[in-house]
Amino acid sequence: MLRGLQARRSIPSRAKLPLRTVSTLPHVPSVLTIASITLGLPLALWTYKCMMMVLFQRRIIYMGYAPLGARNQYLDDLPRSALEGIQCREINLQGRDGANLSGILVHRDDTTEENIEVVLVYFQGKFQRIPIFQHLCKSTPPQRYPRIAVLAMAPRSYWKSTPRWPTQSGIIKDYSDILQYALHKFPAAQVVLYGHSLGGAAAICTLAELQQPHADRQSIPSFDRIGGLILENPFASIPAMVRALYPQKWLPYQYLAPLAFDKWDTLATLELHAGQDTLLGRVSRNMLLLLSEHDEMVPREMGARIFHLATQNCSSGGALMIEIPKALHENAWTKKAWTDEMRKYLTRFI
C-alpha cells in the first residue's frame, strides 16, 4: 500500500506538464504552386489534346464509322420508299493489294445495266447517300437524258469494305481499282467522276495518278472514256481546311496543319496538270463545279480557286462553276438549281 502511494506521488500533475501549441492557421501554398496549377494544368490538357489530334487524325478526317453503326447497315434495312423507282444492288470486288471493296450500283427501274450510257462513279460513297442517287436517277428520265447509273463504292474503312487503316495512297489505289471495274463492266458507257467534299479532292488526286502525259505514251486507252468530272463543295487541302475551321490564332489547332499525314492537296495537283494534255487536265476543263451558297464547312473561295487553276491557260472548254442558292454543305441536292445543273451537264453525254 505504501508502494502505491509513493508511485502516485512520483507522477507529476497535469498542470505541470509542458503544453504544445497547435497552430490553427490554414496552410498557404506558395506562389510557385499556384502558378503551376493555374498555368500548367491547362497547358498539359491542350498539349494532350493536340497530341491526340495528330496521332488519330485519320480517324477524324475519314470517319468511316460515322454515323454510329455505318459499317453494319444493309440494303434490306432500308424502307421501301428509299428504293422506290430505282434498282439498287450490292457489288463486291477485290483490289490489287487484296483489299475487299463493297458498294452499290443504282439505276432507274426502267433501265437495265446493258443499256447504261453514263456511269457516275461517286467518290466518298456512303450508304446514307442513296436518297441522292434515287433523286438523281428519277429526275433524269431516259426519254430526255442519257441512261445513267451511279456506282458508289466504299474505299477501305468505309461501309463493309476491308477495315484497313485509311491512307491517301491506299484510298487512291482503291478508287483506281473501282474506275477500272467501271470501265470493264460498262464498255460502251461514258464514265463521269462525281466527288463531294473530301471526295472531290480524292477524284482530282486519283485522276492525276491514273495517266501520264500522252507524249510519254504511257496512257491506258480505256481511260479515254472518262469524259466528265462533277465536284460539289470540294476543298483545297487538309491543311487549308484545318486553318479554315480553326482561324483563331490563339488556338493551337491551325498550327498543327503542317503535321497532316495526308494532304489531299488539290491545288498543287491541278497546278501540275493545268493546261496539259493529261487525263486530269482534259477532264477538269470539262468539269461541273457546284458550290453551296451557305456552305458552313468549306469556304467557297476554295472552290473558286480550284476552278481557276483547272481552267487557266485554256482557250476552250466547257467547265462551269455554279452556285446553288440557299444550300448548305450537305443538302445542295435538295435544291432545284442542283437538279437543273446536273441535268444540263448530263445532256452533254447523249
Steps between C-alpha positions, in 0.01 A plus 500: 500500500790736579655414165174606325497835678863561405428416138211750495718773642770435233253581219513874423173686493340584167531870569877473507527311163638709209227607256539479121360788300307387190463760225147536369602719202442339150802401291559757226646348175796669347480726198681237294237238586215731402668588170564134420133411551362806324723480195635147496171308511335678201826479308523127568140449384556701178819308430327168554209596274732621224703182522184288472383702198829436325520131585136421414454752220402236246205391713394864518540562125345186351240398762394178333334406827258798494211507553490236769453158343592617149708189439216267590222627273337287231273564205232285658483746790385785275131596486318419178469871415881536490516268198185613325552542127859370502696177493776476761729203540816435697832455323822352637842498340857433602769762459851443374646498849239256632259757639135394490283785374122518539255737339171543321384548142187711457293565187137554401245219496445543128872476420714188480871474560555401138375831358664738747650799315661698785646362823546745785775369727429659835798580720460476878216257455303453819190291550309813607535654150233276345234778515728717283543223244127426501419868442754530218388184320130580528551857376678391181253294294668326204262668255683831544829408672757223467438177684708541813619278781673600821786283622575583863781281628633540851880518535682333786360567850159606359176300514572126453834544325814363659563673835857595416647821640412764236779699334506730199705258292277207599176682418638616163594140426146387589339760275735410216379141527139620514543703181658202328199293604256762366680517164502121471141451620354763267715488184264720295428767763658833576642528853450815708668550837282661767672610820350678800717682760795269573382291207569794270861510611519120465365520144760756395791318663387166356478640147852635539627153587319314221674626191829656395518761220408367156842597369655232720271237345442350842126555502245223520254537208194400705541809719405713200138412574519705820335808356361702790566625852245635748632666814268606781639722776860376461778629722852609420691273740490354850739767642286774341187350654660488845580871474149575372328312781725645770589855391563623856869569541483442875393137441778251430305298242584700190868463580459123474417524128858422383483175699224354280593150380271520194499839326243442220647812341271567204656837418853364466368209294308725263796735461704209363234401246333831410495550124689175435399203289443267793188319611448742789573802282250387235221397735530804729451733202158338458395487865192622685578669831208542741537730801244541778416862574497449878760226535574487872809280466699571183564863401376572149832668425660156492267385224559820304875447525464141375293620205755770412791254500308240300407746225804727481689513170199338329352676201222241468316268729160453656583542869225660707493635856147528638385630838201319651282759680405443865690171511715366782795264478292181501161593358575658161333203328165602649503830308348545155815670367705188580262277305486738205878532472554126531247440224664756270841350560389144434345597167855551371538123491197419286 
